[in-house]
Amino acid sequence: MMHKFLIANRAELIARCRAKVAKRAPPGMCEEELQHGVTIFLDQLIKTLTMERTADSSRSRKISERAGGGKPALSEISESAALHGKELLQHGFTVEEVVHDYGDLCQAITDLAFERGAAIGIDEFRTLNRCLDNAIATAATEFSYQHDFVMAGLQADALNERLGFFAHELRNLLCTATLALSLIKEGHVGLSGATGGVLDRALIGLGNLIDRSLADVRATAAMQVQHRLFSLADFIAEIKLSATLEAQVRGCVLAVSRVDPSLAVDADRDLLLSATGNLLQNAFKFSHAHSEVTLNAYSVADRILIDVEDHCGGLPPGAAERMFHSFAQMGADTSGLGLGLSISRRSIEANHGVLSVRDVPGTGCVFTIDLPRHSLSAGSATTS
């Protein structure tokens, strides 16, 4: 009878299960048996099999539940399985390991029974399968619920952090613009003076912040990218108009190369505009005063490249890739959220492109947008 076999070989079965778990356990996982693991389930299985041989076999359902499962509170196995699913998550296991954990015991029982020549009846195997089925279902359900709960908490924390940074920067820019406007309205200073420049910088900063935030929302929400073919020359001309004002405010010189009028880009214009604009904003922000920021757009083979070159003095060691991480701020000027480059990279990738950076030691760095090359047909009208 199975319950006598399980009682006689309880220690051996637990040892075999523990050895199987140890082979696939995450690094740092303790070797001792988990509180609600195989040992508890094995004891409940023995108890179920024992009760099913009594006159009132229905009492075993309070331990193991009927076939098909039920509410976790209706059986001892379901309650302990739910706790076991939770502790497996806490110890770094995956949901697949939840299933394997109970499957280990089933395999250990059948292997040992075969080795010892133990006779186990069909009904007893049905009871074993029923208990395993209900335990696995409950443990996996609880594991998934706890996992979703943890992930929701992490996402909420990340969102709160981003909203906090956003609100802080928005408030600072708005406060600066309000104070500058108040001084100008009093008549003591003019729009063309230093206070007017402060107002210009604050308003440009507000516009840039809004543009980055909208691009971030689109990228994060995986909204559909609106691809259309447009002239690269017209696109660069539009960028130049807005960037020229910021260059003046920042005290830099903007140099823009001539663009081949036949070149075209098939992309989401708004996302590409936001990404390119952000690269220029960073270039103006970190370049030395009165230095030059260069915007070049050209083709190489089947690719279109848009370069933004600054004069920041070069990048610290290891900064080239780290600067694309969210909230990363590499320079002495830590104004801003540190999200711009991360958003820009996602926006470019959404357009089947690549955004990279190349360090020019002692001079600055070059950010490059790499996109598939397209051409406008001769005499076709460009879109803007």
C-alpha positions in Angstrom: 0.0 0.0 0.0 1.3 3.4 -1.0 0.9 5.1 2.4 3.0 2.5 4.1 5.6 2.7 1.4 5.7 6.5 1.8 6.0 6.3 5.6 8.8 3.7 5.3 10.8 5.7 2.7 9.9 9.2 3.8 13.5 10.3 4.4 14.8 8.8 1.2 12.1 10.5 -0.9 12.8 13.9 0.7 16.6 13.5 0.1 16.0 12.7 -3.6 13.8 15.7 -4.0 16.2 18.0 -2.3 19.0 16.7 -4.6 17.0 17.5 -7.7 16.2 21.0 -6.4 19.8 21.7 -5.6 20.8 21.1 -9.2 18.6 23.9 -10.5 18.4 26.3 -7.5 19.2 30.0 -8.1 22.6 31.2 -6.7 22.5 31.7 -3.0 19.5 29.4 -2.4 19.6 27.8 0.9 20.0 24.0 0.9 17.6 23.3 3.8 14.0 22.3 3.0 11.6 25.2 2.5 9.0 25.6 5.2 6.0 24.7 3.0 7.8 22.4 0.6 7.9 18.7 -0.3 8.0 17.5 3.4 4.7 19.1 4.2 3.1 17.9 0.9 4.4 14.3 1.5 2.9 14.2 5.0 -0.4 15.5 3.7 -0.4 12.9 0.9 0.3 10.1 3.5 -2.6 11.5 5.6 -4.9 11.5 2.6 -4.1 8.0 1.6 -4.6 6.8 5.1 -8.0 8.4 5.5 -9.2 7.0 2.1 -8.8 3.5 3.6 -11.2 4.3 6.4 -14.9 3.9 6.5 -15.4 7.7 6.0 -13.1 8.3 3.1 -14.7 11.6 2.2 -12.9 13.2 5.1 -9.7 13.0 3.0 -11.1 15.8 0.8 -10.5 18.3 3.7 -6.9 17.5 3.2 -6.5 17.2 -0.5 -9.7 18.5 -2.1 -11.6 16.9 -4.9 -10.3 16.4 -8.5 -10.2 19.7 -10.3 -9.3 21.8 -7.3 -11.3 24.4 -5.5 -10.7 27.4 -3.2 -7.4 27.2 -1.5 -9.0 27.5 2.0 -11.0 24.3 1.4 -8.0 21.9 1.8 -4.8 21.6 3.7 -2.8 20.9 0.6 -4.2 24.0 -1.2 -3.3 26.2 1.8 0.3 25.0 2.1 0.7 24.9 -1.7 -0.3 28.6 -1.9 2.3 29.4 0.8 4.9 27.3 -1.1 4.3 29.2 -4.3 4.9 32.4 -2.5 8.1 31.2 -0.8 9.5 29.9 -4.1 9.0 33.4 -5.6 10.8 34.9 -2.6 13.8 32.5 -3.1 14.2 33.5 -6.8 12.6 30.5 -8.5 10.6 30.7 -11.7 7.0 29.6 -12.2 8.4 26.6 -14.2 10.3 25.5 -11.0 7.0 25.5 -9.1 5.8 22.7 -11.4 9.1 20.9 -11.3 9.2 21.1 -7.5 6.1 18.9 -7.2 7.0 16.8 -10.2 10.2 15.9 -8.4 8.3 14.1 -5.7 6.1 12.2 -8.2 9.3 11.0 -10.1 11.0 10.1 -6.8 8.0 8.0 -5.7 7.7 6.1 -9.0 11.4 5.5 -9.3 11.8 4.3 -5.7 8.7 2.1 -6.0 10.2 0.5 -9.1 13.6 0.0 -7.4 12.0 -1.6 -4.3 9.5 -3.6 -6.2 6.6 -2.0 -4.2 3.1 -2.8 -5.4 1.0 0.4 -5.7 -2.7 0.3 -6.7 -4.3 2.3 -9.5 -6.6 4.1 -7.1 -3.6 5.2 -5.0 -1.9 6.6 -8.1 -5.1 8.5 -8.9 -5.0 10.0 -5.4 -1.3 10.9 -5.9 -2.1 12.6 -9.3 -5.1 14.4 -7.8 -3.1 15.8 -4.9 -0.2 16.8 -7.2 -2.6 18.4 -9.7 -4.3 20.5 -7.1 -1.1 21.5 -5.4 0.6 22.5 -8.6 -2.4 24.6 -9.7 -2.7 26.4 -6.4 1.1 27.0 -6.0 1.4 28.3 -9.6 -1.6 30.6 -9.2 -0.3 32.1 -6.0 3.2 32.4 -7.5 1.8 34.3 -10.5 -0.4 36.5 -8.2 2.6 37.4 -5.9 4.8 38.0 -9.0 2.3 40.4 -10.5 1.9 42.1 -7.2 5.6 42.7 -6.9 6.0 43.9 -10.4 3.0 46.3 -10.0 4.7 47.7 -7.0 8.0 48.2 -8.8 6.3 49.8 -11.7 4.4 52.2 -9.4 7.6 53.1 -7.6 9.3 53.8 -11.0 6.4 55.9 -12.2 6.3 57.9 -9.0 10.0 58.6 -9.3 9.6 59.8 -12.8 6.6 61.9 -12.0 8.4 63.4 -9.1 11.4 64.4 -11.3 9.1 65.7 -13.9 7.1 67.9 -11.5 10.2 69.2 -9.9 11.8 70.3 -13.2 8.4 71.7 -14.5 8.0 73.7 -11.3 11.6 75.1 -11.5 11.2 76.2 -15.1 7.8 77.7 -14.6 8.9 79.6 -11.5 11.9 81.0 -13.4 9.7 82.1 -16.3 7.2 83.7 -13.9 9.8 85.7 -12.0 11.5 86.9 -15.2 8.1 88.0 -16.7 7.2 89.8 -13.4 10.5 91.8 -13.6 9.9 92.7 -17.3 6.3 93.8 -16.5 7.5 96.1 -13.8 9.4 98.1 -16.5 12.8 98.0 -14.9 14.3 95.6 -17.5 13.6 94.9 -21.2 12.9 91.8 -23.2 16.3 92.2 -25.0 18.3 92.2 -21.8 19.6 89.4 -19.5 16.2 88.9 -17.9 14.7 88.4 -21.3 17.3 85.8 -21.9 16.3 84.0 -18.7 12.7 84.0 -19.8 13.7 82.6 -23.2 15.7 79.8 -21.6 12.8 78.9 -19.3 10.3 78.8 -22.1 12.6 76.7 -24.3 13.2 74.4 -21.4 9.4 74.0 -20.9 8.9 73.2 -24.5 11.7 70.7 -24.5 10.4 69.0 -21.4 7.0 68.6 -22.9 8.4 67.3 -26.1 10.5 64.7 -24.3 7.6 63.7 -22.1 5.2 63.2 -25.1 7.9 61.1 -26.9 8.4 59.0 -23.7 4.6 58.4 -23.4 4.5 57.2 -27.0 7.5 54.9 -26.6 6.5 53.5 -23.3 2.9 52.9 -24.3 4.1 51.2 -27.5 1.8 53.4 -29.6 1.7 52.7 -33.3 4.5 54.4 -35.2 3.2 56.6 -38.0 5.7 56.0 -40.9 5.7 58.2 -43.9 8.2 59.3 -46.5 9.6 62.9 -46.2 12.5 64.9 -47.4 15.6 64.8 -45.2 16.6 68.3 -46.4 13.2 69.7 -45.3 13.5 67.9 -42.0 16.9 69.3 -41.2 15.8 72.8 -42.2 12.9 72.5 -39.7 15.3 71.4 -37.0 17.6 74.2 -37.8 14.9 76.9 -37.2 14.2 75.8 -33.7 17.8 74.9 -32.8 19.2 78.3 -33.9 17.3 80.1 -31.2 18.5 77.7 -28.5 22.0 78.1 -29.7 21.8 81.8 -29.3 20.3 81.5 -25.8 23.1 79.0 -24.8 25.9 81.1 -26.3 26.9 78.5 -28.9 27.3 78.5 -32.7 25.2 76.1 -34.8 26.7 74.8 -38.0 24.4 72.8 -40.4 25.7 71.1 -43.5 24.0 71.1 -46.9 21.7 68.1 -47.4 21.2 66.2 -50.7 17.7 67.2 -51.7 17.0 63.7 -53.1 17.5 61.9 -49.8 14.4 60.9 -47.9 13.5 59.2 -44.6 10.6 56.8 -44.0 9.8 57.3 -40.3 7.6 58.8 -37.7 8.4 62.4 -38.2 7.4 63.5 -34.7 9.5 60.9 -32.9 12.5 61.6 -35.1 12.0 65.3 -34.6 11.9 64.8 -30.8 15.0 62.6 -30.8 17.1 64.8 -33.0 16.0 67.9 -31.1 17.0 66.3 -27.8 20.5 65.5 -29.1 20.9 69.1 -30.1 19.6 70.3 -26.7 22.2 68.1 -24.9 24.9 69.4 -27.3 24.1 73.0 -26.4 23.8 72.2 -22.7 27.2 70.5 -22.3 29.3 72.3 -24.9 31.7 74.9 -23.7 30.5 78.5 -24.1 31.0 80.1 -27.5 31.9 76.7 -29.0 30.4 75.1 -32.1 27.7 72.5 -32.4 27.5 70.7 -35.7 24.5 69.1 -37.4 25.3 66.9 -40.4 22.9 64.7 -42.4 24.2 62.5 -45.3 24.1 59.0 -46.8 26.5 56.1 -46.7 25.5 53.2 -48.9 22.0 52.1 -47.9 21.9 54.2 -44.7 21.1 57.8 -43.8 23.2 59.2 -41.0 22.4 62.3 -38.9 25.4 63.4 -36.7 25.2 65.9 -33.8 28.7 66.8 -32.7 29.4 68.9 -29.6 32.3 70.4 -27.8 31.8 69.1 -24.3 35.5 68.1 -23.8 35.0 64.3 -24.2 33.3 61.6 -22.2 34.5 60.0 -18.9 35.6 56.3 -19.2 32.6 53.9 -19.5 30.1 56.8 -20.0 29.3 56.1 -23.7 26.8 53.3 -23.0 25.8 54.3 -19.5 24.5 57.7 -20.7 21.6 56.0 -22.5 20.2 54.6 -19.2 17.2 56.3 -17.6 18.0 59.1 -15.1 21.7 59.1 -16.1 23.4 62.5 -16.0 27.0 62.6 -17.0 28.0 66.3 -16.9 28.3 69.0 -14.2 24.9 70.4 -15.4 22.4 68.1 -13.7 19.3 70.1 -14.7 16.8 67.9 -16.4 15.4 64.4 -15.8 18.2 62.4 -17.3 15.6 60.7 -19.5 16.3 62.4 -22.8 18.9 60.1 -24.3 16.9 57.0 -23.1 13.8 58.3 -24.8 15.7 59.3 -27.9 17.2 55.8 -28.3 13.7 54.2 -28.0 12.3 56.6 -30.5 15.0 55.9 -33.0 14.7 52.1 -32.5 10.9 52.4 -33.1 11.8 53.8 -36.5 14.1 50.8 -37.3 17.2 52.8 -36.6 20.2 52.9 -34.3 21.4 55.7 -32.0 25.0 55.6 -31.0 27.7 57.8 -29.6 31.4 58.2 -30.4 33.8 59.9 -28.1 36.3 62.4 -29.4 38.8 62.6 -26.5 39.6 66.2 -25.5 37.1 67.6 -27.9 33.6 66.3 -27.4 31.4 63.5 -28.7 29.3 62.7 -31.8 25.8 61.2 -31.6 24.7 59.4 -34.7 21.2 58.5 -35.8 21.4 55.6 -38.3 18.3 55.0 -40.5 17.4 53.1 -43.7 18.0 55.2 -46.8 15.2 56.3 -49.1 15.0 58.6 -52.0 12.5 61.1 -53.4 11.5 60.6 -57.1 12.7 63.4 -59.4 10.4 66.3 -59.3 8.3 65.0 -56.5 7.0 67.4 -53.9 8.5 67.1 -50.4 6.3 67.0 -47.3 6.9 69.0 -44.2 
